[in-house]
Amino acid sequence: MTAVRLQVASLWVALALCIAMTGPVLAQKKYDSGASDTEIRIGNIMPYSGPASAYAAIGKAEEAYFNKVNAEGGINGRKIKFISYDDAYSPPKTVEQARKLVESDGVLLIFGSLGTSTNSAIRKYMNEKKVPQLFVASGASKWNDPKQYPWTMGWQPSYASEARIYAKYIMKEKPDAKISVLYQNDDFGKDYLKGLKDGLGAKASMIVMEDGYDTSEPAIDEHVVKLKASGADVFISITTPKFAAQAIKKAAEINWHPVHIISNVSASVGGVLEPAGIEISQGVLSATYTKDGSDPQWNADDGMKKFYNFIAQYDPKANKLDAGVVFGYAASQTMVKVLQMCGDDLTRENVMKQAASLKDFEPDTLLPGIKINTAPDNFAPIEQLQMMRFKGKKWELFGDIISSDHGH
């Protein structure tokens, strides 16, 4: 009996040794601040108040999406703690909230914070602290700069990518066009204008006039009159919603009917085209990368069915027609995918490594054929859009998915 016992005991010792030796290989868990066996802390900064509070819908959708993930068991068994603060779209406030998230709340990363000037204000800090500033909610091309800022990455197509796509469209459909450009005289407008010229390349002389306006101007009517006088037959309006609506109205008033392209940030039916006038907005062009929650063509789409179910269950107060909800859902899905790819190595370095190795990832609410791809030298996850034309009371997609082919 004793011999058998000894044999069993030595077997247990051998087994324990085996486990001890393979243990670290099997379960080498690595954590930075904000991650543990049970939790992943994610920070976020949104304009819940102030001049850009319409975008609050994004933060609310993200919170609801993480609630859904937690209800379904979390990520590799860990629950997400989403800590989202208001900065009222004010850069000094953004700095304050970012410090609080990193130094007091001890988050693993900051995800999806909104705005160009606000994220610019914290970029240096985040990179000095080596804390991921992931999937920034702004289309500035500066977020794709892995050499200078390896801890910052955008998500949506950049304004320059979008402008290059309009350039491709014009060169193909109207090769002898005379183009006039109205642009907002700031980072947003200049980024776009540069993208347009890059896209036109040797044909940049097709631009016969460019005219900048300041957001402090009450109206842009004079600019539109001046652009018509240039003899242009293509009008590109690089404007935010209020000015985009004014430009549509003024062009109709002075009986100017060029090919009219408006930027994606001003393509809201409720926020721009209705105020300008549905009748005079017919035929306006833009481009998009997400499915439109108000468009019945997606009712049978598997991805959108999941999205509508998510709203019904986790975000019932959300307006499914709000593009911000569609955006927040897809951005959160991308964040969750990255965290799943991290496995048990939840270090900040590994989070950035996985974020920079997304291959053909397709969130539910992106247009079919638009895929997310990143690489160590490419921090621009989405670089494809599809053209659309306003017809009746909604946007109609047409043509193929166009890639901006910038550096790829």
C-alpha positions as CSV (number, residue, x, y, z in Angstrom):
1,M,0.0,0.0,0.0
2,T,2.8,2.4,1.0
3,A,4.6,1.7,-2.3
4,V,1.5,2.5,-4.3
5,R,1.1,5.7,-2.2
6,L,4.6,6.7,-2.9
7,Q,4.2,6.1,-6.6
8,V,1.0,8.2,-6.6
9,A,2.7,10.9,-4.6
10,S,5.7,11.0,-6.9
11,L,3.3,11.2,-9.9
12,W,1.6,14.2,-8.3
13,V,5.1,15.8,-7.8
14,A,6.0,15.2,-11.4
15,L,2.7,16.5,-12.6
16,A,3.0,19.6,-10.4
17,L,6.5,20.2,-11.8
18,C,5.1,19.8,-15.4
19,I,2.4,22.4,-14.6
20,A,5.0,24.7,-13.0
21,M,7.2,24.5,-16.0
22,T,4.5,24.9,-18.7
23,G,2.4,27.3,-16.6
24,P,4.2,30.5,-17.6
25,V,4.1,29.5,-21.2
26,L,0.3,28.8,-21.0
27,A,-0.7,31.7,-18.9
28,Q,1.9,34.4,-18.9
29,K,-0.4,37.3,-18.0
30,K,1.1,40.7,-18.4
31,Y,-0.7,43.8,-17.2
32,D,-0.1,47.5,-17.2
33,S,-2.1,50.0,-15.1
34,G,-5.8,49.6,-15.9
35,A,-5.8,45.8,-16.6
36,S,-6.2,42.9,-14.3
37,D,-7.6,39.3,-14.2
38,T,-11.1,40.8,-13.9
39,E,-11.1,44.2,-15.5
40,I,-10.0,46.5,-18.3
41,R,-10.3,50.2,-17.7
42,I,-10.9,52.4,-20.7
43,G,-11.0,56.2,-20.6
44,N,-13.0,58.5,-23.0
45,I,-13.5,62.2,-23.4
46,M,-16.7,63.6,-25.1
47,P,-18.4,66.9,-25.5
48,Y,-21.5,66.0,-23.5
49,S,-22.1,69.8,-23.2
50,G,-21.0,72.8,-25.2
51,P,-21.1,73.7,-28.9
52,A,-20.5,70.1,-30.1
53,S,-22.8,68.3,-27.8
54,A,-24.7,66.7,-30.7
55,Y,-21.8,64.3,-30.8
56,A,-22.6,63.0,-27.3
57,A,-24.6,60.3,-29.0
58,I,-21.2,58.7,-29.9
59,G,-20.1,58.4,-26.2
60,K,-23.5,57.0,-25.2
61,A,-23.5,54.4,-27.9
62,E,-20.0,53.3,-26.9
63,E,-21.0,53.0,-23.3
64,A,-24.0,50.9,-24.3
65,Y,-21.8,48.7,-26.5
66,F,-19.4,47.9,-23.7
67,N,-22.4,47.1,-21.4
68,K,-23.4,44.6,-24.1
69,V,-19.9,43.0,-24.1
70,N,-19.9,42.8,-20.3
71,A,-23.4,41.2,-20.3
72,E,-22.1,38.6,-22.7
73,G,-19.1,37.7,-20.4
74,G,-16.6,40.4,-21.2
75,I,-13.3,40.1,-23.1
76,N,-11.4,36.9,-22.4
77,G,-13.3,36.9,-19.1
78,R,-12.6,40.5,-18.1
79,K,-15.2,43.2,-17.8
80,I,-14.8,46.6,-19.3
81,K,-15.0,49.6,-17.0
82,F,-15.7,52.6,-19.3
83,I,-14.9,55.9,-17.7
84,S,-16.2,58.8,-19.9
85,Y,-15.8,62.5,-19.0
86,D,-17.2,65.7,-20.5
87,D,-14.8,68.3,-21.9
88,A,-17.4,70.7,-23.4
89,Y,-15.3,70.6,-26.6
90,S,-12.7,72.9,-24.8
91,P,-9.0,71.9,-25.2
92,P,-7.9,73.0,-21.7
93,K,-10.7,70.9,-20.2
94,T,-9.6,67.9,-22.4
95,V,-6.1,68.2,-20.9
96,E,-7.6,68.2,-17.4
97,Q,-9.7,65.1,-18.1
98,A,-6.9,63.2,-19.8
99,R,-4.7,63.7,-16.8
100,K,-7.4,62.6,-14.4
101,L,-8.0,59.4,-16.5
102,V,-4.3,58.5,-16.7
103,E,-3.1,59.6,-13.3
104,S,-6.2,59.1,-11.0
105,D,-8.4,56.6,-12.7
106,G,-5.4,54.6,-14.0
107,V,-6.9,53.7,-17.3
108,L,-5.1,51.3,-19.7
109,L,-5.8,53.6,-22.6
110,I,-8.0,56.5,-23.9
111,F,-10.4,55.5,-26.6
112,G,-12.5,57.4,-29.2
113,S,-12.1,60.9,-27.7
114,L,-13.8,63.5,-30.0
115,G,-12.5,66.5,-31.8
116,T,-9.4,67.8,-33.7
117,S,-8.3,70.7,-31.4
118,T,-9.2,68.7,-28.2
119,N,-7.2,65.6,-29.2
120,S,-4.3,67.8,-30.4
121,A,-4.1,69.3,-27.0
122,I,-3.4,65.9,-25.3
123,R,-1.4,64.2,-28.0
124,K,2.0,65.2,-26.7
125,Y,1.0,64.2,-23.1
126,M,-0.3,60.8,-24.2
127,N,2.8,60.0,-26.1
128,E,5.2,61.1,-23.3
129,K,3.2,59.0,-20.9
130,K,3.2,56.1,-23.4
131,V,-0.6,55.6,-23.0
132,P,-2.5,54.7,-26.1
133,Q,-4.7,57.4,-27.6
134,L,-6.7,55.1,-29.8
135,F,-9.2,55.5,-32.5
136,V,-9.5,59.3,-32.2
137,A,-12.9,60.6,-33.4
138,S,-11.7,63.2,-35.9
139,G,-10.7,63.0,-39.5
140,A,-7.5,65.0,-39.3
141,S,-4.7,63.3,-41.2
142,K,-2.2,64.1,-38.3
143,W,-3.3,61.0,-36.4
144,N,-1.6,58.9,-38.9
145,D,2.0,59.7,-37.9
146,P,3.4,56.5,-36.2
147,K,7.0,57.8,-36.4
148,Q,6.4,61.0,-34.4
149,Y,3.4,59.8,-32.4
150,P,3.5,56.0,-31.9
151,W,0.8,56.1,-29.2
152,T,-1.9,58.0,-31.3
153,M,-4.1,56.5,-34.0
154,G,-7.2,57.7,-35.8
155,W,-10.2,55.6,-37.0
156,Q,-12.4,57.2,-39.6
157,P,-11.2,58.1,-43.1
158,S,-9.1,61.3,-43.0
159,Y,-10.4,64.5,-44.6
160,A,-7.5,64.2,-47.0
161,S,-8.5,60.6,-48.0
162,E,-12.1,61.8,-48.6
163,A,-10.9,64.7,-50.7
164,R,-8.6,62.4,-52.8
165,I,-11.7,60.3,-53.6
166,Y,-13.6,63.4,-54.9
167,A,-10.5,64.2,-57.0
168,K,-10.6,60.7,-58.5
169,Y,-14.4,61.0,-59.2
170,I,-14.0,64.4,-60.9
171,M,-11.1,63.3,-63.1
172,K,-13.1,60.3,-64.3
173,E,-16.5,61.8,-64.7
174,K,-15.7,65.4,-65.7
175,P,-12.1,65.5,-67.0
176,D,-12.4,69.1,-68.3
177,A,-14.0,70.5,-65.1
178,K,-13.4,74.0,-63.8
179,I,-13.4,73.5,-60.0
180,S,-14.1,76.1,-57.3
181,V,-13.5,75.4,-53.7
182,L,-15.1,77.0,-50.6
183,Y,-13.1,76.0,-47.5
184,Q,-13.2,76.6,-43.8
185,N,-10.0,78.5,-43.0
186,D,-8.6,76.2,-40.3
187,D,-7.0,72.7,-40.0
188,F,-10.1,71.0,-41.2
189,G,-10.4,73.1,-44.4
190,K,-6.7,73.1,-45.2
191,D,-6.3,69.3,-44.7
192,Y,-9.1,68.8,-47.2
193,L,-7.7,71.3,-49.7
194,K,-4.3,69.6,-49.6
195,G,-5.9,66.2,-50.1
196,L,-7.8,67.5,-53.1
197,K,-4.7,68.9,-54.7
198,D,-2.7,65.7,-54.0
199,G,-5.6,63.7,-55.6
200,L,-5.7,65.9,-58.7
201,G,-1.9,65.8,-58.9
202,A,-0.8,67.1,-62.3
203,K,-4.4,68.3,-62.9
204,A,-4.5,70.6,-59.9
205,S,-4.8,73.5,-62.3
206,M,-8.4,72.4,-62.8
207,I,-9.0,74.4,-59.6
208,V,-9.9,77.9,-60.9
209,M,-10.7,79.5,-57.6
210,E,-10.3,78.7,-53.9
211,D,-11.9,80.9,-51.2
212,G,-11.5,80.6,-47.4
213,Y,-14.0,81.7,-44.8
214,D,-13.8,82.0,-41.0
215,T,-16.3,80.4,-38.7
216,S,-16.9,83.7,-37.1
217,E,-18.5,85.0,-40.3
218,P,-22.3,85.1,-39.9
219,A,-22.9,84.1,-43.6
220,I,-20.9,83.0,-46.6
221,D,-23.1,84.4,-49.4
222,E,-20.5,86.8,-50.8
223,H,-18.0,83.9,-51.1
224,V,-20.6,81.8,-53.1
225,V,-21.3,84.8,-55.5
226,K,-17.5,85.2,-56.0
227,L,-17.0,81.4,-56.8
228,K,-19.9,81.5,-59.3
229,A,-18.2,84.4,-61.1
230,S,-15.1,82.3,-61.6
231,G,-16.9,80.3,-64.3
232,A,-16.6,77.1,-62.4
233,D,-18.9,74.1,-63.2
234,V,-17.8,72.1,-60.1
235,F,-18.3,73.5,-56.6
236,I,-16.6,71.7,-53.7
237,S,-17.9,72.9,-50.3
238,I,-15.4,72.1,-47.5
239,T,-17.7,73.3,-44.8
240,T,-19.2,72.5,-41.4
241,P,-23.1,72.0,-41.3
242,K,-24.3,75.6,-40.8
243,F,-22.2,76.9,-43.8
244,A,-22.9,73.8,-46.0
245,A,-26.6,74.6,-45.7
246,Q,-26.0,78.3,-46.5
247,A,-23.9,77.4,-49.6
248,I,-26.7,75.2,-51.0
249,K,-29.3,77.9,-50.4
250,K,-27.2,80.7,-51.9
251,A,-26.2,78.7,-55.1
252,A,-29.9,78.1,-55.8
253,E,-30.8,81.7,-55.1
254,I,-28.3,83.0,-57.7
255,N,-29.3,80.3,-60.2
256,W,-25.9,78.5,-60.1
257,H,-26.1,74.8,-60.8
258,P,-22.6,73.3,-60.7
259,V,-21.8,69.7,-59.8
260,H,-22.0,70.3,-56.0
261,I,-19.9,68.2,-53.6
262,I,-20.2,68.6,-49.8
263,S,-17.9,67.0,-47.2
264,N,-19.1,63.9,-45.3
265,V,-19.2,65.9,-42.0
266,S,-22.0,67.9,-43.5
267,A,-23.9,65.1,-45.2
268,S,-26.7,65.0,-42.5
269,V,-30.2,65.0,-44.0
270,G,-31.7,66.4,-40.8
271,G,-28.8,68.8,-39.9
272,V,-28.0,70.3,-43.4
273,L,-30.2,69.3,-46.3
274,E,-33.6,69.8,-44.6
275,P,-32.6,73.3,-43.3
276,A,-31.2,74.2,-46.8
277,G,-34.3,72.9,-48.5
278,I,-34.9,69.3,-49.7
279,E,-36.0,70.6,-53.2
280,I,-32.8,72.6,-53.8
281,S,-30.6,69.9,-52.4
282,Q,-31.4,67.3,-55.1
283,G,-28.4,66.0,-56.8
284,V,-25.8,67.1,-54.2
285,L,-22.9,64.7,-53.9
286,S,-20.9,63.4,-51.0
287,A,-19.2,60.2,-49.9
288,T,-19.6,57.8,-46.9
289,Y,-18.2,54.7,-45.3
290,T,-21.0,53.7,-43.0
291,K,-24.5,52.3,-43.5
292,D,-27.3,54.8,-42.9
293,G,-29.6,53.8,-40.1
294,S,-32.5,55.6,-41.7
295,D,-32.2,53.8,-45.1
296,P,-34.6,50.8,-45.5
297,Q,-32.2,49.2,-47.9
298,W,-30.3,47.8,-44.9
299,N,-33.3,46.3,-43.1
300,A,-32.4,42.8,-44.3
301,D,-28.7,43.3,-43.7
302,D,-27.2,41.0,-41.1
303,G,-24.9,43.6,-39.6
304,M,-27.6,46.2,-39.3
305,K,-30.0,43.6,-37.8
306,K,-27.4,43.2,-35.0
307,F,-27.1,47.0,-34.7
308,Y,-30.9,47.4,-34.5
309,N,-31.1,44.6,-31.9
310,F,-28.3,46.3,-29.9
311,I,-30.2,49.6,-29.8
312,A,-33.5,47.9,-28.8
313,Q,-31.7,46.1,-25.9
314,Y,-28.9,48.3,-24.7
315,D,-29.4,51.8,-26.0
316,P,-33.2,52.3,-26.3
317,K,-33.1,56.1,-26.0
318,A,-30.7,56.3,-29.0
319,N,-32.0,57.7,-32.3
320,K,-31.0,55.1,-34.9
321,L,-31.1,57.8,-37.6
322,D,-28.2,59.6,-35.9
323,A,-25.0,58.8,-37.7
324,G,-23.1,59.2,-34.4
325,V,-24.8,56.0,-33.0
326,V,-23.7,54.0,-36.1
327,F,-20.2,55.5,-35.7
328,G,-19.9,54.8,-31.9
329,Y,-21.0,51.2,-32.4
330,A,-18.5,50.4,-35.2
331,A,-15.6,52.2,-33.3
332,S,-16.4,50.2,-30.2
333,Q,-16.4,46.9,-32.1
334,T,-13.0,47.8,-33.4
335,M,-11.7,48.5,-29.9
336,V,-13.1,45.2,-28.6
337,K,-11.5,43.3,-31.5
338,V,-8.1,44.8,-30.5
339,L,-8.5,43.8,-26.9
340,Q,-9.5,40.3,-27.9
341,M,-6.3,40.1,-30.0
342,C,-4.3,41.1,-26.9
343,G,-5.2,37.9,-25.1
344,D,-3.6,37.9,-21.7
345,D,-0.9,40.4,-22.6
346,L,-2.7,43.6,-21.7
347,T,0.2,45.9,-21.7
348,R,0.0,49.3,-23.4
349,E,2.7,48.3,-25.8
350,N,0.8,45.2,-26.9
351,V,-2.5,47.2,-27.3
352,M,-0.7,49.5,-29.8
353,K,0.9,46.5,-31.5
354,Q,-2.4,44.7,-32.0
355,A,-4.1,48.0,-33.1
356,A,-1.4,48.3,-35.8
357,S,-2.1,44.7,-37.1
358,L,-5.8,44.7,-38.0
359,K,-6.4,42.8,-41.2
360,D,-9.7,43.1,-43.2
361,F,-11.8,43.7,-40.1
362,E,-15.4,44.5,-40.9
363,P,-17.6,46.1,-38.2
364,D,-21.4,45.6,-38.6
365,T,-22.2,49.2,-39.6
366,L,-19.5,49.9,-42.2
367,L,-20.6,49.7,-45.9
368,P,-20.1,46.2,-47.5
369,G,-16.6,46.0,-48.9
370,I,-15.1,48.6,-46.6
371,K,-12.5,46.9,-44.4
372,I,-10.3,48.1,-41.6
373,N,-6.5,47.6,-42.2
374,T,-3.6,48.9,-40.2
375,A,0.2,48.3,-40.1
376,P,3.1,49.6,-38.0
377,D,3.6,52.3,-40.7
378,N,-0.1,52.8,-41.4
379,F,-2.2,54.3,-38.6
380,A,-5.2,55.1,-40.9
381,P,-7.7,52.3,-40.3
382,I,-10.3,53.3,-42.9
383,E,-9.3,54.6,-46.3
384,Q,-12.2,53.7,-48.5
385,L,-15.5,55.5,-49.2
386,Q,-18.4,55.3,-51.6
387,M,-19.9,58.2,-53.5
388,M,-23.5,59.1,-52.9
389,R,-26.1,61.4,-54.4
390,F,-29.0,63.1,-52.7
391,K,-32.3,62.0,-54.3
392,G,-35.8,62.4,-53.0
393,K,-35.4,62.4,-49.2
394,K,-32.3,60.3,-48.9
395,W,-28.8,59.6,-50.1
396,E,-28.4,57.0,-52.8
397,L,-25.1,55.2,-53.0
398,F,-23.6,54.7,-56.5
399,G,-20.4,53.4,-58.1
400,D,-17.8,51.2,-56.6
401,I,-16.1,51.5,-53.2
402,I,-13.1,53.9,-53.9
403,S,-9.8,53.6,-52.1
404,S,-7.8,56.7,-51.6
405,D,-4.6,54.7,-52.3
406,H,-2.4,56.9,-50.2
407,G,0.9,55.2,-49.7
408,H,-0.5,51.7,-50.2
